[in-house]
């Protein structure tokens, strides 16, 4: 009897610790849900949004495998709602419809036409013409190689290219620059995006949840839907930056907070991919039975992708596909 009582006594501290951890996890989930439900409104600052027919030009800097370029180009093609581009639900094109809501909520006096994206030109620079250490000015120079009217130029840097601020403060960025093409005698600005491949530099920061997180709550990494941690991570970042570019292309569109430190359509929902998400947990996702890969959206050519939640301005909450 003494030994039985002693074993029960020894278990009490462990049971107490387990109960505390469960309560903490439950509190974290409730806090995450509370934060999502009480998100501040996405304010419109009266600037222009990208609208009409816009081509997405991909500028590949460094060495990418053809299969890697196909993963990204198929994703861009999947953004289209063209019925001829069959996508099973939930789809990438369905995810993009949340962006459309920003256009419908614009002031009626300045009603902005909707936006249609399509895959444009692809430019390859496999010779590292600007070297393997790039500054922000280099990114503008590379982005200028794409079309500068009715376009978003996307610069994608390979895993062996270092970019100013990469892995320290950003995984990618979007901005605008003055183009060489003049409209009505005036110089105009064009929108561009940069996304880096973090596979070897900081996958735990820029390719999460396909890699163990670098900081914060630790959880097992998910299997990347296209079998490429670096490029599947690039798709996540590209998706969020495309949403930010469409709704806040010139830093005076839709955003929360102060200019220069603002949250946009995707960054307002960082780390959320499915229902039940909380810090360190991406949410309840779909799982491919054959590969074990996690995803939340179907694309063209039977592709599967993981896309971030987007802030829905009509409900002031983070909208998720699953």
C-alpha positions as a LaTeX table, in Angstrom:
\begin{tabular}{lrrr}
\hline
Residue & $x$ (\AA) & $y$ (\AA) & $z$ (\AA) \\
\hline
Unk1 & 0.00 & 0.00 & 0.00 \\
Unk2 & 2.87 & 2.36 & 0.86 \\
Unk3 & 4.49 & 1.97 & $-2.54$ \\
Unk4 & 1.16 & 2.53 & $-4.34$ \\
Unk5 & 0.52 & 5.73 & $-2.35$ \\
Unk6 & 4.06 & 6.93 & $-3.03$ \\
Unk7 & 3.68 & 6.42 & $-6.78$ \\
Unk8 & 0.43 & 8.38 & $-6.78$ \\
Unk9 & 2.07 & 11.17 & $-4.79$ \\
Unk10 & 4.93 & 11.35 & $-7.28$ \\
Unk11 & 2.45 & 11.67 & $-10.14$ \\
Unk12 & 0.61 & 14.64 & $-8.64$ \\
Unk13 & 3.18 & 17.33 & $-9.64$ \\
Unk14 & 3.29 & 15.93 & $-13.20$ \\
Unk15 & $-0.50$ & 15.94 & $-13.47$ \\
Unk16 & $-0.62$ & 19.50 & $-12.14$ \\
Unk17 & 1.99 & 20.62 & $-14.72$ \\
Unk18 & 0.10 & 18.89 & $-17.54$ \\
Unk19 & $-3.15$ & 20.62 & $-16.51$ \\
Unk20 & $-1.36$ & 23.99 & $-16.42$ \\
Unk21 & 0.05 & 23.45 & $-19.91$ \\
Unk22 & $-3.39$ & 22.50 & $-21.25$ \\
Unk23 & $-4.91$ & 25.62 & $-19.72$ \\
Unk24 & $-2.15$ & 27.77 & $-21.20$ \\
Unk25 & $-2.66$ & 26.26 & $-24.66$ \\
Unk26 & $-6.41$ & 26.77 & $-24.37$ \\
Unk27 & $-5.87$ & 30.37 & $-23.28$ \\
Unk28 & $-3.52$ & 30.95 & $-26.24$ \\
Unk29 & $-6.17$ & 29.66 & $-28.65$ \\
Unk30 & $-8.87$ & 31.84 & $-27.08$ \\
Unk31 & $-6.57$ & 34.88 & $-27.18$ \\
Unk32 & $-5.78$ & 34.26 & $-30.85$ \\
Unk33 & $-9.48$ & 33.98 & $-31.64$ \\
Unk34 & $-10.20$ & 37.14 & $-29.65$ \\
Unk35 & $-7.50$ & 39.06 & $-31.51$ \\
Unk36 & $-8.87$ & 37.88 & $-34.85$ \\
Unk37 & $-12.42$ & 38.82 & $-33.91$ \\
Unk38 & $-11.44$ & 42.30 & $-32.72$ \\
Unk39 & $-9.10$ & 43.30 & $-35.55$ \\
Unk40 & $-9.11$ & 47.04 & $-36.28$ \\
Unk41 & $-10.73$ & 48.08 & $-39.56$ \\
Unk42 & $-8.69$ & 48.22 & $-42.73$ \\
Unk43 & $-8.75$ & 51.93 & $-43.51$ \\
Unk44 & $-8.85$ & 53.26 & $-47.06$ \\
Unk45 & $-6.49$ & 56.20 & $-47.57$ \\
Unk46 & $-8.02$ & 57.32 & $-50.89$ \\
Unk47 & $-5.11$ & 56.27 & $-53.07$ \\
Unk48 & $-5.42$ & 54.31 & $-56.33$ \\
Unk49 & $-5.68$ & 50.52 & $-56.40$ \\
Unk50 & $-4.40$ & 48.35 & $-59.22$ \\
Unk51 & $-7.29$ & 47.62 & $-61.54$ \\
Unk52 & $-8.20$ & 46.25 & $-64.94$ \\
Unk53 & $-6.13$ & 43.68 & $-66.81$ \\
Unk54 & $-2.76$ & 43.34 & $-65.09$ \\
Unk55 & 0.00 & 40.95 & $-66.14$ \\
Unk56 & 2.32 & 39.41 & $-63.54$ \\
Unk57 & 5.84 & 39.26 & $-64.96$ \\
Unk58 & 8.29 & 36.88 & $-63.28$ \\
Unk59 & 11.96 & 37.88 & $-63.21$ \\
Unk60 & 14.06 & 34.93 & $-62.08$ \\
Unk61 & 17.41 & 35.98 & $-60.65$ \\
Unk62 & 19.86 & 33.15 & $-60.07$ \\
Unk63 & 19.47 & 29.48 & $-60.72$ \\
Unk64 & 16.05 & 27.89 & $-60.45$ \\
Unk65 & 15.09 & 24.43 & $-61.67$ \\
Unk66 & 12.39 & 24.35 & $-64.38$ \\
Unk67 & 10.17 & 22.48 & $-61.92$ \\
Unk68 & 10.56 & 25.33 & $-59.40$ \\
Unk69 & 9.61 & 27.95 & $-61.98$ \\
Unk70 & 6.55 & 25.89 & $-62.90$ \\
Unk71 & 5.33 & 25.77 & $-59.28$ \\
Unk72 & 5.29 & 29.57 & $-59.12$ \\
Unk73 & 3.98 & 30.23 & $-62.63$ \\
Unk74 & 1.13 & 27.75 & $-62.08$ \\
Unk75 & 0.25 & 29.60 & $-58.89$ \\
Unk76 & 0.01 & 32.93 & $-60.71$ \\
Unk77 & $-2.15$ & 31.32 & $-63.40$ \\
Unk78 & $-4.37$ & 29.87 & $-60.65$ \\
Unk79 & $-5.32$ & 33.38 & $-59.49$ \\
Unk80 & $-7.54$ & 33.76 & $-62.55$ \\
Unk81 & $-11.24$ & 32.99 & $-62.25$ \\
Unk82 & $-11.37$ & 31.92 & $-65.92$ \\
Unk83 & $-13.75$ & 28.91 & $-65.96$ \\
Unk84 & $-11.53$ & 27.19 & $-68.54$ \\
Unk85 & $-8.83$ & 26.90 & $-65.86$ \\
Unk86 & $-10.38$ & 24.10 & $-63.84$ \\
Unk87 & $-9.64$ & 24.21 & $-60.10$ \\
Unk88 & $-11.25$ & 21.99 & $-57.51$ \\
Unk89 & $-12.63$ & 23.76 & $-54.44$ \\
Unk90 & $-11.29$ & 25.26 & $-52.28$ \\
Unk91 & $-9.23$ & 27.01 & $-54.93$ \\
Unk92 & $-6.62$ & 29.71 & $-55.32$ \\
Unk93 & $-9.06$ & 31.75 & $-57.43$ \\
Unk94 & $-11.65$ & 31.46 & $-54.63$ \\
Unk95 & $-9.02$ & 32.73 & $-52.16$ \\
Unk96 & $-8.33$ & 35.73 & $-54.39$ \\
Unk97 & $-12.00$ & 36.76 & $-54.33$ \\
Unk98 & $-11.43$ & 38.24 & $-50.85$ \\
Unk99 & $-9.23$ & 40.85 & $-52.57$ \\
Unk100 & $-12.18$ & 41.76 & $-54.80$ \\
Unk101 & $-14.09$ & 42.94 & $-51.73$ \\
Unk102 & $-11.67$ & 45.84 & $-51.29$ \\
Unk103 & $-12.74$ & 47.17 & $-54.68$ \\
Unk104 & $-16.44$ & 46.89 & $-53.90$ \\
Unk105 & $-16.04$ & 48.83 & $-50.65$ \\
Unk106 & $-14.25$ & 51.80 & $-52.21$ \\
Unk107 & $-16.09$ & 55.12 & $-52.18$ \\
Unk108 & $-18.91$ & 55.17 & $-54.72$ \\
Unk109 & $-17.52$ & 58.44 & $-56.08$ \\
Unk110 & $-14.25$ & 56.73 & $-56.86$ \\
Unk111 & $-15.47$ & 53.24 & $-57.66$ \\
Unk112 & $-12.46$ & 51.22 & $-58.75$ \\
Unk113 & $-12.88$ & 48.64 & $-61.52$ \\
Unk114 & $-12.05$ & 45.10 & $-60.46$ \\
Unk115 & $-8.65$ & 43.54 & $-61.01$ \\
Unk116 & $-7.81$ & 40.60 & $-63.26$ \\
Unk117 & $-4.36$ & 39.06 & $-63.03$ \\
Unk118 & $-2.70$ & 36.88 & $-65.65$ \\
Unk119 & 0.74 & 35.38 & $-66.12$ \\
Unk120 & 2.91 & 37.67 & $-68.25$ \\
Unk121 & 6.53 & 37.47 & $-69.37$ \\
Unk122 & 9.23 & 35.43 & $-67.67$ \\
Unk123 & 12.77 & 36.80 & $-67.64$ \\
Unk124 & 15.74 & 34.61 & $-66.66$ \\
Unk125 & 19.02 & 35.92 & $-65.27$ \\
Unk126 & 21.02 & 32.82 & $-64.44$ \\
Unk127 & 24.38 & 34.59 & $-64.74$ \\
Unk128 & 23.90 & 36.70 & $-61.59$ \\
Unk129 & 24.48 & 39.88 & $-63.62$ \\
Unk130 & 24.34 & 42.06 & $-60.49$ \\
Unk131 & 26.25 & 39.67 & $-58.24$ \\
Unk132 & 25.05 & 37.52 & $-55.36$ \\
Unk133 & 24.58 & 40.31 & $-52.83$ \\
Unk134 & 21.76 & 42.67 & $-53.75$ \\
Unk135 & 20.60 & 45.99 & $-52.35$ \\
Unk136 & 17.13 & 47.51 & $-52.61$ \\
Unk137 & 18.37 & 49.56 & $-55.59$ \\
Unk138 & 19.35 & 46.35 & $-57.34$ \\
Unk139 & 15.82 & 45.04 & $-56.85$ \\
Unk140 & 14.38 & 48.12 & $-58.57$ \\
Unk141 & 16.83 & 47.65 & $-61.43$ \\
Unk142 & 15.76 & 44.03 & $-61.84$ \\
Unk143 & 12.08 & 44.89 & $-61.57$ \\
Unk144 & 12.52 & 47.46 & $-64.33$ \\
Unk145 & 13.26 & 44.65 & $-66.76$ \\
Unk146 & 9.58 & 43.78 & $-66.86$ \\
Unk147 & 6.77 & 45.73 & $-68.47$ \\
Unk148 & 6.05 & 49.00 & $-66.71$ \\
Unk149 & 2.43 & 49.54 & $-67.67$ \\
Unk150 & $-0.51$ & 47.41 & $-66.55$ \\
Unk151 & 1.86 & 45.02 & $-64.82$ \\
Unk152 & 3.27 & 43.79 & $-61.53$ \\
Unk153 & 6.93 & 42.82 & $-61.89$ \\
Unk154 & 7.98 & 40.07 & $-59.51$ \\
Unk155 & 11.68 & 39.55 & $-58.77$ \\
Unk156 & 12.45 & 36.09 & $-57.39$ \\
Unk157 & 15.95 & 35.49 & $-56.04$ \\
Unk158 & 17.48 & 32.02 & $-55.69$ \\
Unk159 & 18.60 & 30.45 & $-52.43$ \\
Unk160 & 22.25 & 31.47 & $-52.91$ \\
Unk161 & 21.49 & 35.18 & $-53.30$ \\
Unk162 & 21.71 & 37.52 & $-50.31$ \\
Unk163 & 19.36 & 40.51 & $-50.34$ \\
Unk164 & 19.45 & 43.57 & $-48.10$ \\
Unk165 & 17.23 & 42.87 & $-45.08$ \\
Unk166 & 16.50 & 39.28 & $-46.11$ \\
Unk167 & 15.94 & 36.99 & $-43.10$ \\
Unk168 & 16.56 & 39.89 & $-40.71$ \\
Unk169 & 13.47 & 42.00 & $-41.26$ \\
Unk170 & 11.71 & 40.59 & $-44.32$ \\
Unk171 & 11.08 & 37.52 & $-46.47$ \\
Unk172 & 9.95 & 39.66 & $-49.38$ \\
Unk173 & 8.54 & 43.10 & $-50.05$ \\
Unk174 & 6.44 & 45.15 & $-52.44$ \\
Unk175 & 6.89 & 48.75 & $-53.50$ \\
Unk176 & 6.64 & 51.02 & $-56.52$ \\
Unk177 & 9.21 & 52.84 & $-58.62$ \\
Unk178 & 9.28 & 55.53 & $-61.28$ \\
Unk179 & 9.33 & 53.88 & $-64.68$ \\
Unk180 & 10.98 & 54.92 & $-67.91$ \\
Unk181 & 7.63 & 54.88 & $-69.74$ \\
Unk182 & 5.77 & 58.20 & $-69.77$ \\
Unk183 & 1.98 & 58.56 & $-69.79$ \\
Unk184 & 0.63 & 61.84 & $-71.20$ \\
Unk185 & 4.12 & 63.26 & $-71.02$ \\
Unk186 & 4.56 & 62.37 & $-67.37$ \\
Unk187 & 6.60 & 59.68 & $-65.70$ \\
Unk188 & 4.45 & 57.01 & $-64.09$ \\
Unk189 & 5.09 & 54.54 & $-61.31$ \\
Unk190 & 4.95 & 50.76 & $-61.61$ \\
Unk191 & 4.41 & 48.20 & $-58.87$ \\
Unk192 & 6.92 & 45.49 & $-58.12$ \\
Unk193 & 7.47 & 42.63 & $-55.68$ \\
Unk194 & 10.55 & 40.83 & $-54.45$ \\
Unk195 & 10.53 & 37.37 & $-52.85$ \\
Unk196 & 13.60 & 35.39 & $-51.79$ \\
Unk197 & 14.11 & 31.63 & $-51.62$ \\
Unk198 & 14.87 & 30.99 & $-47.95$ \\
Unk199 & 15.65 & 27.27 & $-48.24$ \\
Unk200 & 19.26 & 27.59 & $-47.07$ \\
Unk201 & 19.27 & 30.99 & $-45.37$ \\
Unk202 & 16.28 & 31.10 & $-43.02$ \\
Unk203 & 13.62 & 28.45 & $-43.74$ \\
Unk204 & 12.45 & 28.55 & $-40.13$ \\
Unk205 & 11.53 & 32.20 & $-40.58$ \\
Unk206 & 10.42 & 32.53 & $-44.20$ \\
Unk207 & 9.28 & 29.01 & $-45.11$ \\
Unk208 & 7.29 & 28.20 & $-41.95$ \\
Unk209 & 5.20 & 26.05 & $-41.50$ \\
Unk210 & 7.21 & 23.81 & $-43.86$ \\
Unk211 & 10.23 & 24.07 & $-41.56$ \\
Unk212 & 10.73 & 24.11 & $-37.81$ \\
Unk213 & 10.10 & 27.69 & $-36.65$ \\
Unk214 & 13.19 & 29.71 & $-35.83$ \\
Unk215 & 11.58 & 31.36 & $-32.80$ \\
Unk216 & 8.47 & 31.01 & $-30.67$ \\
Unk217 & 6.31 & 27.93 & $-30.08$ \\
Unk218 & 7.82 & 24.82 & $-31.66$ \\
Unk219 & 5.73 & 22.42 & $-33.69$ \\
Unk220 & 6.61 & 19.71 & $-36.22$ \\
Unk221 & 7.03 & 21.09 & $-39.76$ \\
Unk222 & 4.36 & 20.33 & $-42.34$ \\
Unk223 & 5.07 & 18.54 & $-45.61$ \\
Unk224 & 5.28 & 21.06 & $-48.46$ \\
Unk225 & 2.51 & 20.50 & $-51.07$ \\
Unk226 & 4.89 & 20.63 & $-54.04$ \\
Unk227 & 7.79 & 18.93 & $-52.33$ \\
Unk228 & 9.99 & 22.03 & $-52.21$ \\
Unk229 & 10.28 & 23.79 & $-48.84$ \\
Unk230 & 11.97 & 26.89 & $-50.29$ \\
Unk231 & 9.66 & 27.43 & $-53.28$ \\
Unk232 & 6.46 & 26.46 & $-51.46$ \\
Unk233 & 7.51 & 29.04 & $-48.88$ \\
Unk234 & 8.05 & 31.56 & $-51.67$ \\
Unk235 & 4.48 & 30.96 & $-52.86$ \\
Unk236 & 3.12 & 31.81 & $-49.39$ \\
Unk237 & 5.06 & 35.09 & $-49.34$ \\
Unk238 & 4.26 & 35.91 & $-52.97$ \\
Unk239 & 0.55 & 35.32 & $-52.35$ \\
Unk240 & 0.47 & 37.76 & $-49.43$ \\
Unk241 & 2.52 & 40.37 & $-51.28$ \\
Unk242 & 0.27 & 40.17 & $-54.36$ \\
Unk243 & $-2.74$ & 40.89 & $-52.13$ \\
Unk244 & $-0.88$ & 43.83 & $-50.56$ \\
Unk245 & 0.23 & 45.14 & $-53.95$ \\
Unk246 & $-3.30$ & 45.04 & $-55.37$ \\
Unk247 & $-4.90$ & 46.85 & $-52.42$ \\
Unk248 & $-2.06$ & 49.16 & $-51.41$ \\
Unk249 & 0.22 & 49.54 & $-54.45$ \\
Unk250 & 1.49 & 53.07 & $-53.74$ \\
Unk251 & 1.32 & 53.18 & $-49.91$ \\
Unk252 & $-1.93$ & 55.16 & $-49.88$ \\
Unk253 & $-4.53$ & 52.45 & $-50.42$ \\
Unk254 & $-5.88$ & 50.05 & $-47.78$ \\
Unk255 & $-3.86$ & 49.42 & $-44.62$ \\
Unk256 & $-4.04$ & 49.35 & $-40.84$ \\
Unk257 & $-1.89$ & 51.48 & $-38.57$ \\
Unk258 & 0.68 & 54.10 & $-39.47$ \\
Unk259 & 2.27 & 54.47 & $-42.90$ \\
Unk260 & 5.65 & 52.78 & $-42.96$ \\
Unk261 & 4.67 & 50.34 & $-40.22$ \\
Unk262 & 1.33 & 49.26 & $-41.58$ \\
Unk263 & $-0.52$ & 45.95 & $-41.86$ \\
Unk264 & $-2.08$ & 45.01 & $-45.19$ \\
Unk265 & $-4.53$ & 42.41 & $-46.45$ \\
Unk266 & $-2.27$ & 39.43 & $-45.66$ \\
Unk267 & 0.13 & 40.79 & $-43.05$ \\
Unk268 & $-2.86$ & 41.61 & $-40.82$ \\
Unk269 & $-3.42$ & 37.84 & $-40.59$ \\
Unk270 & 0.17 & 36.60 & $-40.24$ \\
Unk271 & 0.55 & 32.93 & $-39.30$ \\
Unk272 & $-3.07$ & 32.02 & $-40.00$ \\
Unk273 & $-3.80$ & 29.41 & $-42.70$ \\
Unk274 & $-6.81$ & 27.48 & $-41.45$ \\
Unk275 & $-9.50$ & 27.42 & $-38.78$ \\
Unk276 & $-8.21$ & 27.03 & $-35.25$ \\
Unk277 & $-4.85$ & 28.66 & $-35.94$ \\
Unk278 & $-2.89$ & 30.09 & $-33.04$ \\
Unk279 & 0.80 & 31.07 & $-32.55$ \\
Unk280 & 2.93 & 28.12 & $-33.63$ \\
Unk281 & $-0.01$ & 26.28 & $-35.22$ \\
Unk282 & $-1.06$ & 27.00 & $-38.80$ \\
Unk283 & $-4.61$ & 25.75 & $-38.36$ \\
Unk284 & $-6.68$ & 22.79 & $-39.51$ \\
Unk285 & $-5.55$ & 22.11 & $-43.07$ \\
Unk286 & $-6.27$ & 19.62 & $-45.83$ \\
Unk287 & $-3.82$ & 16.73 & $-46.15$ \\
Unk288 & $-2.91$ & 14.89 & $-49.35$ \\
Unk289 & $-3.46$ & 11.18 & $-48.66$ \\
Unk290 & $-0.72$ & 10.13 & $-51.08$ \\
Unk291 & 2.07 & 12.47 & $-49.96$ \\
Unk292 & 1.03 & 13.63 & $-46.49$ \\
Unk293 & 1.43 & 17.24 & $-47.66$ \\
Unk294 & $-0.63$ & 20.00 & $-46.05$ \\
Unk295 & $-2.47$ & 22.56 & $-48.16$ \\
Unk296 & $-5.60$ & 24.70 & $-48.26$ \\
Unk297 & $-6.07$ & 25.53 & $-51.95$ \\
Unk298 & $-6.17$ & 23.76 & $-55.30$ \\
Unk299 & $-4.59$ & 25.35 & $-58.36$ \\
Unk300 & $-4.31$ & 24.64 & $-62.06$ \\
Unk301 & $-2.66$ & 21.48 & $-63.36$ \\
Unk302 & $-3.74$ & 19.66 & $-60.18$ \\
Unk303 & $-1.41$ & 21.76 & $-58.07$ \\
Unk304 & $-1.91$ & 22.20 & $-54.35$ \\
Unk305 & $-0.83$ & 25.29 & $-52.43$ \\
Unk306 & $-0.83$ & 26.79 & $-48.96$ \\
Unk307 & $-2.05$ & 30.39 & $-49.03$ \\
Unk308 & $-2.31$ & 32.82 & $-46.10$ \\
Unk309 & $-5.56$ & 34.05 & $-44.61$ \\
Unk310 & $-6.63$ & 37.46 & $-45.91$ \\
Unk311 & $-8.28$ & 40.25 & $-43.98$ \\
Unk312 & $-11.89$ & 40.51 & $-45.11$ \\
Unk313 & $-12.90$ & 44.21 & $-45.02$ \\
Unk314 & $-16.60$ & 43.34 & $-45.03$ \\
Unk315 & $-16.38$ & 41.35 & $-41.78$ \\
Unk316 & $-13.23$ & 42.91 & $-40.19$ \\
Unk317 & $-11.82$ & 39.41 & $-39.67$ \\
Unk318 & $-9.30$ & 37.03 & $-41.21$ \\
Unk319 & $-10.88$ & 35.00 & $-44.01$ \\
Unk320 & $-9.69$ & 31.39 & $-44.42$ \\
Unk321 & $-10.46$ & 28.80 & $-47.08$ \\
Unk322 & $-10.57$ & 25.86 & $-44.65$ \\
\hline
\end{tabular}
